[in-house]
Amino acid sequence: MDYLEKQLICPICLEIFTKPVVILPCQHNLCRKCANDIFQASNPYLPTRGGTVTSGGRFRCPSCRHEVVLDRHGVYGLQRNLLVENIIDMYKQEPSSSRPAPERKADQPLCEVHQDEKINIYCLTCAVPTCSMCKVFGSHKDCEVAPIKSVYQLQKTELTDGIAMMVGNNNRIQGIISQLEETCRAIEVNSRKQKSQVCEKFDHLYTILEERKQEMSGRVTAEKEEKFGYIRGLKRKYEDHLECMTKIVESGIQTMQEPEMAVFLQSTKCLLQNIGEASNTSQLEKVECGYENMDHYTVNFKKEGKALNAIDFVRDEVEEQEDGGVVGAEGEGYTGQATLGGAMVGGGPPFQPTPVPQPLIEQNALS
């Protein structure tokens, strides 16, 4: 019965499953209410009706991180696990006397100063559990103390809220990572589209433009790789932060299972501090909207095909010299510049492209 009870615990609420119980594609089970809470946290901008998301979306299984894709019915489209629900009913009908009593440590921690005294109070001034002798005769006689049970309940509630907040933050960060992955794919699609356009235009003038075609295609590829490098680096930062917070959550869950109040309180102070530090995600960057756009490499070769050696990508503003001469029959050079499809061409120095500005990074403060 003890093993059966562990198998019937929801990984979200840490209680026995509440019917209806839904089964995910990865074969893990959740309370439908818990599944809906995770789904809403992972899809905060989807429309809701009566507190339930009514359109399709996705979230990750809290047990194995498998991505669950839902249709327009949301969590109500997930199949109910009637077998688990029947087992729950049978378990609840089992007499409580047949269930094993929870295991507890026989020995309560003793005071380090008064070795025969059990730790039974909590010093609010020093924020440590101690014994009654320390309050009467020892180092805590001038401190404010409280019953250890009341402080235990207070800090356990605080730790529970902290873990719930961390789980929500993990889901939001996982959503950001998914968006970064979508950004990588969009950059790949857009760069392939722009390279295709460049190659189509160059095919009409292939014999003259082959060398320039390779150079311009290489510049598109270089920026794609530069953006890939940035996005992948940012993705790694979010994954590292997610891994760190996951470890803190796991440590918090293990601490929540500690039955002894004094041992629990001895470990919560550092754990709560770690949760506070990990919850501060202001140092994480966010990609500016439209960063995946590659439209600044648009080309247009519909105009005259003169002086092809210095053609370049189309720019928004092109300055032309109006008083230049054209190459004559005697081979004299001209100093003017012309445009070919909006590109700067001419006999002067090769055009120096305007450097692509680095993305404007804004701080992502997760609430």
C-alpha positions in Angstrom: 0.0 0.0 0.0 2.9 2.4 0.7 4.3 1.7 -2.8 0.9 2.1 -4.3 0.3 5.5 -2.6 3.6 6.8 -4.1 2.5 5.8 -7.5 -0.8 7.7 -7.1 0.9 11.0 -6.2 0.5 13.9 -8.7 3.9 15.4 -9.6 2.4 18.9 -9.5 0.3 19.2 -6.4 2.1 16.3 -4.6 -1.2 14.9 -3.5 -3.1 11.8 -4.5 -4.6 12.4 -8.0 -7.8 14.3 -8.1 -10.3 13.0 -10.6 -10.6 13.4 -13.5 -7.1 12.0 -14.2 -5.6 12.6 -17.7 -2.9 10.6 -19.3 -0.3 12.4 -21.5 1.1 11.0 -24.8 4.3 10.1 -22.8 2.1 7.9 -20.5 2.5 10.0 -17.4 -0.6 11.0 -15.5 -1.8 14.4 -14.1 -4.8 15.8 -12.4 -6.7 17.6 -15.1 -6.8 20.7 -13.0 -3.0 20.6 -12.6 -2.5 20.0 -16.3 -4.7 23.0 -17.0 -2.6 25.1 -14.6 0.6 24.1 -16.4 -1.0 24.7 -19.8 -2.1 28.2 -18.8 1.3 29.1 -17.3 3.0 27.9 -20.6 0.5 29.7 -22.8 -0.3 33.0 -20.9 -1.6 34.8 -24.0 -4.1 32.2 -25.3 -7.8 33.1 -24.8 -9.5 31.5 -21.8 -13.1 30.9 -20.8 -14.0 30.3 -17.2 -10.4 29.9 -16.2 -9.7 27.2 -18.8 -7.7 27.6 -22.1 -10.1 26.9 -24.9 -7.7 26.7 -27.9 -4.8 24.5 -28.9 -1.3 25.0 -27.6 1.6 23.1 -26.0 3.3 22.5 -22.7 5.9 20.1 -21.3 5.3 17.1 -19.1 6.7 17.9 -15.6 8.0 14.3 -15.2 10.0 13.8 -18.4 9.9 17.2 -20.2 8.2 15.6 -23.2 6.4 18.3 -25.3 2.6 17.8 -25.3 0.7 19.4 -28.2 -3.0 20.0 -27.6 -5.8 20.5 -30.1 -8.5 23.1 -29.9 -10.1 21.3 -27.0 -7.1 22.1 -24.7 -6.6 19.8 -21.7 -10.2 18.5 -22.2 -9.0 16.8 -25.3 -6.6 14.6 -23.3 -7.8 11.0 -22.6 -8.9 10.2 -19.1 -7.1 7.3 -17.3 -10.0 5.4 -16.0 -7.7 2.6 -14.7 -5.9 5.1 -12.4 -9.2 6.6 -11.3 -10.6 3.1 -10.4 -7.3 2.3 -8.5 -7.7 5.6 -6.5 -11.3 4.6 -5.6 -10.1 1.2 -4.4 -7.3 2.8 -2.4 -9.6 5.2 -0.7 -12.0 2.4 0.2 -9.1 0.4 1.8 -9.3 0.7 5.7 -6.8 3.2 7.0 -5.6 0.6 9.5 -4.1 -1.5 6.7 -2.1 1.4 5.4 1.5 1.7 6.9 2.1 4.6 9.2 4.5 7.2 7.9 8.1 6.5 8.9 9.5 9.0 11.3 12.9 9.3 12.9 12.9 8.0 16.5 15.4 10.5 17.7 14.7 14.3 17.6 17.8 16.4 17.0 19.5 17.5 20.2 20.9 20.9 21.1 24.7 21.2 20.4 25.2 23.2 23.6 22.8 21.3 26.0 23.3 17.8 24.6 20.5 16.3 26.6 17.9 18.9 25.5 15.8 18.4 22.4 15.4 21.3 19.9 11.9 22.5 20.5 11.8 26.3 19.9 12.9 28.7 17.2 14.9 31.8 17.8 13.4 34.6 15.7 16.3 37.0 16.4 19.1 34.6 15.2 16.9 32.6 12.8 18.0 29.2 14.1 16.2 26.4 15.9 17.3 25.9 19.5 16.3 24.4 22.9 14.5 25.8 25.9 17.7 25.8 28.0 19.4 28.1 25.5 16.4 30.5 26.0 16.5 30.4 29.8 20.2 30.2 30.5 22.1 30.2 27.2 23.0 32.5 24.4 19.4 33.1 23.3 18.1 34.3 26.7 17.6 37.9 25.3 16.2 36.8 22.0 12.7 36.6 20.8 11.6 33.0 20.3 8.5 31.2 19.0 7.2 27.6 19.0 9.0 25.5 16.4 5.7 24.2 15.0 4.4 27.6 14.1 7.7 28.6 12.4 7.8 25.3 10.7 4.3 25.8 9.2 5.1 29.4 8.2 8.4 28.5 6.4 6.9 25.4 4.9 4.2 27.6 3.3 6.8 30.1 2.1 8.9 27.3 0.6 5.8 25.8 -1.1 5.0 29.2 -2.6 8.6 29.6 -3.7 8.6 26.2 -5.4 5.3 27.0 -7.2 6.8 30.2 -8.4 9.9 28.4 -9.6 7.8 25.9 -11.5 5.9 28.7 -13.2 9.2 30.5 -14.1 10.6 27.2 -15.5 7.6 26.9 -17.8 7.9 30.5 -19.0 11.6 30.1 -19.6 10.9 26.8 -21.5 8.5 28.8 -23.6 11.2 31.4 -24.3 13.6 28.6 -25.3 11.0 27.3 -27.7 10.6 30.8 -29.2 14.4 31.0 -29.6 14.3 27.7 -31.5 11.5 29.1 -33.7 13.7 32.2 -34.3 16.6 30.0 -35.5 14.3 28.3 -37.9 12.9 31.6 -39.2 16.4 32.9 -39.7 17.2 29.8 -41.7 14.1 30.1 -43.9 14.6 33.9 -44.4 18.3 33.5 -45.2 17.5 30.7 -47.7 14.9 32.9 -49.3 17.2 35.9 -49.7 20.0 33.7 -51.0 17.7 32.3 -53.6 16.6 35.7 -54.8 20.3 36.8 -55.1 21.1 33.7 -57.1 18.1 34.2 -59.4 19.1 37.7 -60.3 22.7 36.8 -60.9 21.8 33.9 -63.2 20.8 36.5 -65.9 24.3 38.0 -65.8 26.2 34.9 -64.7 29.3 35.3 -66.8 30.0 38.8 -65.5 28.6 38.5 -62.0 29.9 35.1 -60.8 32.6 36.6 -58.6 30.3 39.2 -57.0 27.6 36.6 -56.6 29.8 34.5 -54.4 30.8 37.5 -52.3 27.3 38.7 -51.7 26.0 35.2 -51.0 28.8 34.8 -48.6 27.8 38.0 -46.7 24.2 36.7 -46.3 25.6 33.4 -44.9 28.0 35.2 -42.7 25.2 37.2 -41.1 23.1 34.1 -40.7 26.0 32.4 -38.9 26.5 35.5 -36.8 22.8 35.5 -35.8 22.9 31.8 -35.3 25.8 32.2 -32.9 24.1 34.8 -30.9 20.8 33.0 -30.7 22.5 29.7 -29.7 24.5 31.5 -27.1 21.4 33.1 -25.7 19.6 29.7 -25.8 22.4 28.2 -23.8 22.1 30.9 -21.2 18.4 30.2 -20.8 19.0 26.4 -20.7 21.7 26.8 -18.0 19.4 29.0 -15.9 16.6 26.5 -16.4 18.9 23.7 -15.3 20.0 25.6 -12.2 16.4 26.4 -11.2 15.4 22.8 -11.8 18.1 21.6 -9.4 16.8 24.1 -6.8 13.2 22.8 -7.3 14.4 19.2 -6.9 16.3 20.2 -3.7 13.2 22.0 -2.5 11.0 19.0 -3.1 13.4 16.7 -1.3 13.4 19.2 1.7 9.6 19.2 1.6 9.6 15.5 2.2 11.7 15.9 5.4 9.3 14.8 8.2 11.4 16.3 11.1 10.7 20.0 11.6 14.1 20.9 13.1 16.0 19.3 10.3 13.7 20.9 7.8 14.3 24.4 9.3 18.0 23.9 9.4 18.1 23.5 5.6 15.3 26.0 4.5 17.2 29.2 5.1 19.9 28.6 2.5 17.3 27.0 0.1 15.0 30.1 0.3 18.0 32.3 -0.3 18.9 30.3 -3.4 15.3 30.5 -4.7 15.3 34.3 -4.3 18.6 34.6 -6.2 17.5 32.2 -9.0 14.2 33.9 -9.4 16.0 37.1 -10.4 16.1 36.7 -14.2 16.8 40.4 -15.0 20.3 39.5 -16.3 18.8 37.3 -19.0 18.6 39.0 -22.4 15.8 38.9 -24.8 16.0 39.0 -28.6 14.5 42.1 -30.2 11.4 41.5 -32.3 12.3 41.1 -35.9 15.9 40.1 -35.3 15.4 37.1 -37.6 14.5 39.4 -40.5 17.0 39.3 -43.4 15.2 41.7 -45.7 18.0 44.2 -45.7 19.7 42.0 -48.3 17.0 42.6 -50.9 18.2 42.8 -54.5 16.6 44.3 -57.6 18.4 44.3 -61.0 15.6 45.6 -63.2 17.4 48.8 -64.2 20.4 49.3 -66.5 23.2 46.8 -66.4 26.2 49.1 -66.6 29.4 49.0 -64.6 28.7 45.7 -62.9 32.0 45.4 -61.0 30.8 47.4 -57.9 27.1 46.3 -57.5 25.8 45.7 -54.0 22.7 45.1 -52.1 19.8 47.6 -52.4 19.9 50.4 -49.8 17.1 52.7 -48.7 19.1 55.8 -49.5 21.4 56.1 -52.5 23.5 59.2 -53.2 24.4 59.7 -56.8 27.0 62.1 -58.3 25.3 64.0 -61.0 28.4 65.5 -62.6 30.4 62.3 -63.5 31.5 61.2 -67.0 30.9 57.9 -68.8 33.7 55.7 -70.1 34.5 56.8 -73.6 35.8 55.2 -76.7 39.4 56.0 -75.7 39.1 54.1 -72.4 39.0 57.2 -70.1 37.5 56.5 -66.7 34.5 58.3 -65.3 34.2 59.6 -61.8 30.4 59.5 -61.5 28.4 56.7 -59.8 25.2 55.1 -61.0 22.7 52.7 -59.6 21.9 49.2 -60.9 18.6 48.2 -59.3 19.2 50.6 -56.5 22.9 49.5 -56.0 25.9 51.8 -56.2 28.1 51.2 -59.2 30.9 53.2 -60.8 34.5 53.5 -61.5 35.5 54.9 -58.2 36.6 53.0 -55.0 34.6 49.9 -54.3 31.5 50.5 -52.3 31.9 49.9 -48.6 28.6 48.4 -47.2 27.1 49.8 -44.2 27.8 47.5 -41.2 24.7 45.6 -40.1 23.8 47.0 -36.6 24.0 44.6 -33.7 20.6 43.7 -32.3 19.2 45.9 -29.6 19.1 43.7 -26.6 16.6 44.5 -23.9 16.5 43.1 -20.4 13.9 40.4 -19.9 12.5 40.8 -16.4 10.3 37.8 -15.6 7.8 38.5 -13.0 
